[in-house]
């Protein structure tokens, strides 16, 4: 099939609304913007035309939107390509660049700010998009080479507004018959049991929960493109500010209810070799405490975890 006969898809999306800045002064997305990006990712995945490349404006909010969308749609984060600052002033330069994309690329997503997206859409369809809420998307389709972009060869297909996106997510994928409150990957998680040996005694590290009401061990969503062990190490650093050696084999797994369903968690042990403070440890508000096995078991909420911890402690102390 020649380049002139290949069906192509171009998606143009406005990034989500900015939220509060992080402790390091970095731009963050609002909670609504995160959900909109994830819902758009689920919608795109179910269209069976996943973008092979995601071109984003140099704005951090555009990149964050792309990351949330890509994870939900099971698109590799390596597909995200950040553009130079010149895009903000010259959408025509971006269009020229896109027109030179390789024939092997069939589906493309472009994410930018309101003004950037409006300027690009005006070039593509000859009219300005007056109503285009944050997190919304326009889809074009055409047959031929990407050079058709310069000749106005795009055929407007549909507009998907963020407020009209389905509120739930298909589980475990688009063919699944179940709907859940969060993206499917949220329900697979990694937890880590940080420990050290002090004067012959084993101590375990606990942190405050995000609400500050309970003592817990670090736990979080198993990040796509990471192994469960790598994800566990990431949680240990983010929530507890510790690094170390994560044991290759999981202690075991357990489940707990959240977001209207069951989350499956793999638990890994980590021998702590380094403890860091602010600013490297961003979640210092949690606090942390080294405790004995007995105090750890008293604090853990689920009996499933208690059994796994006791099992590991026996193996560690009895060889």
N, C-alpha and C positions, 0 to 999 in steps of 0.2 A: 504494500500500500504506500503510495507516495505521500509526501508532506501535505500536498494540496487536498488529500482525501481524508486525512486524520481528523476525527472529532476531538475538539479541545474545549476545556472549561476554564473560565477565568472568574474567580470570586474576589470581590472587593469589599472589605469590611472596615467599619469604623471601630477603633479600639474602645474599651470600656472606660467608664468614668474613673478618675483618680481618687484614691482614698487618702488617708493620713500617711505621712512619711514615716519611715522606719526610724529606729534609734540612731542609725547611721546617716539619716537624711535622704535615704533613697525613696524614690516614688513607688507607691504601692497602689494596687487596685482596691476599690471599694468591694465589700462583700457581694453586693449586687452585680458588680462588673465581673467578678470571678465566676459567679453562677451563670451569668449570661454567656461568658466565653465557653464554659463547660457545656452548656446546653447547645450552643452553636456547634461545638465539636461533635456532640452526639448526633445532631441533625445532619451534619456533613457526612459523618460516617455512614449513616443510613441511606445516603444518596448514592452510595457505591461509586463515587468518583473522588477518592481521597487525593488531596493536593500532594504532589510529589515535592513541591517546594513552597515555602511560606516566606514571602518577601515582606519585611516589616520596616516601617519608618524608623529613624534614629531615636524616636521618643521611647523612653523606658516603658511607658504604659502600653505601647503597641507590642513590645517584646513580651511583656508579662501576659497580655491577652493571647498572644500566639502560643506561649508555653502552656497555659491552661487549656486552650482548645486542642493542642496537639496531644497532650496526655490523654484527654478524654477520647479523642478519635483514634488513639493508638498510632499516631504519626511520630516518627523519630524526631527528637529535638534537634538533631543534626540537619534537618530539612529547613530550619529557620535561618534566614539570611538577612542580617541587618544592613540597611542602606546608609550611605553617608549623609551628612547634614544638608548637602546640596538639594536633596529631594524636597525639603520644606519650601524652597523657593522656585523649583523648576520641575513640575510634574511632567513636562514634555521630555525632559532628560530621562526620567524614569521610564516613560513610554518607549523612548528610543532604545533603552537598555532591554526592556521586556521583548521588544520586537526581534531581538537577536538571540532569544532563547533557543536551545537545541531542539531538533525535531523529536527527540526521545521523551521530551517533557510534554505530557498531555494535559495535566491539571495543575493549576497555579492558584494560590491565594495571596492577596495583597492586603496588608493591614496598616492603617494609618490614622491620623487624627481627623476630626471633622473637616477642617479646611483642606487637608491633604487629599482626603478621599473625594470631597466635592470637586476639587480641581481635576483629579484624575478621571472621575466619572463624566465631567463636562467634556473632556477630550474624547472620551470613548463614545458617548451617546449624543453629544451636541447640546445637551440641556443640563441645567444645574439641579441637583437633588435638593429640594427644599425641606422635605420631611425625612430625616434620616437619624433616628435615635442612636445613642451610643450602644455599641455591641451589635448593630444591625449589619446586614450583608446584602449585596446585589450579585446576582449570578448571570454571567454571559456565556454563550456557547457559539462556536463557529467551527467550520471545517477549513483546514488549510494550514499554512505556516504561521508562526507568530508575527511575521512581518505584516500580516493582515491588520494588526492593531493600528498601524500607521495609516491605513487606508480606510479606517472606519468600517472594517468588515465584521464587527461584533454584532451578535444578535442578542438583544436583551431577553433573558429567560424568565427570571423571577426575582422578587425582593423578599427577604425574610427579616422582619423586624424583631428585635430582641423581646419586646413585650408579648409577642405572639408565639414565642417558642414554647414547646411542650414543657410543663413544669417538672416532669419526672424523667428518669433515665432508664433506657432499656437494660435489662440484666439477663444473662451475662454479656450479651451483644445485641445487635439489631434483630437477630432471629429469635431471641429469647422472648418468652411470653410474659415475663415479669417486669414490672416497673418499680424503680426505687428512688429514694429521695436524693441520692448522690450518685456520681459516676461509678461505674462498675469497679474500677480499680481501687476505690476508697475502701472496699470491703475485704481487701487483702492487706494485712498489716504486718509490721515487724516490731518486736519488742526486744529490749536488751537488758541483761542483768549484769551491771558493772560490779566487779569485785576486786579486792586486793587482800594480800596476806600481810598482817602487821603482827610481829612478834609471835608468829605461829598461829595467830587467830585470823579467821576469814571474816572480812567486813564487806558489807554490801552498800551500794550507794542508792539513795532514794532522792526524789525531787518532789516538789509540790505539784499538784495537778494544775491545769491551766486556770481553774477557778480558785485555786489556793486553798481548797477545803480539805484535800486529802494528800497523803504521801503515796507516791506511786513509783514505778520504775519507768524509764523512758520508753515511749511507744509512739508509733505513728504510721501513716500510710506507707505501704511498700511502693516506693517511687518507681515508675516505669523506667526501664533501661538500667535498673540497678538489680544486683542480686539481693536476696533477702538479707544476707549478712552485711552487705554494703549499706543497705537501707538502715539496718540496725545501728551500724556505726555512725551513720549520719544523725540518727535520733539521739544517740549518746552525746554527740558533740553539741547539737542544737539545744537540747533540753537540760543536759547536765554539765556541759562544758568539760567533757573528758574524752581522751583518746586512749586507744589501747589495742590489744590483740583480740579480735573476735574469733572465737573457736569456730572451726569450719563446719561442724555439724550442729544443727539446732538441738537444744535441750528437748524440745517437743513443741506441740501446738495446742492452742485452746481457742475458744470462741466466746464472744460476749455480745449482748444486744446493743445496737446503736443505729440511728438513722432508719428506724423501722424494719431492720433485718438483723442478721447475724454477721459480725465481722470475724474473719478467720485470721488468727495471729500466730506467727512463728516466733518462738522465743530463743534468743541466742545469749550465750554468756560472753562477757568481755573482761579480760584481765587488764585493768587500768594501768597505764604507764605514764600518763600525763594529765594533770589537772590544770585548767586555764581559768582565767577570770575575765572581767570586762576589759576591753570591748569585744574581744574575740568570742567570749560566751555572751551571746545576745540576750538570752532569757534568764538573766540574773535575778529577775523578779521572782522566779520560782523558789530559789533557795535550794540547798542540797544538804544531805546529812549521811554520814557513814554510820551504819547500824549493824547490830548483831543479827544472826539468823532468826532468833526468837522475835526480835522487834520487827524485822522485815515481814515475817509470817503474820504477825498481829495486824500489820498495816495493809496487807494485800487484800483486795476486796473479793476476789473469786477463788474458790477452793481449787479450781483447776490449776491456777498459777501456783498456789501454795504447794500442791503435789509435785509439780515440775521443779520448783525451787528446792524442795527437800531432796528430790532425786539427784539433782546436780550437786548439792552440798555433800551428800553421802559419797558420790563418785570422787569429788575433789579431795575430801578429807581421808577417805579410806583407800585412795589409790586405785 
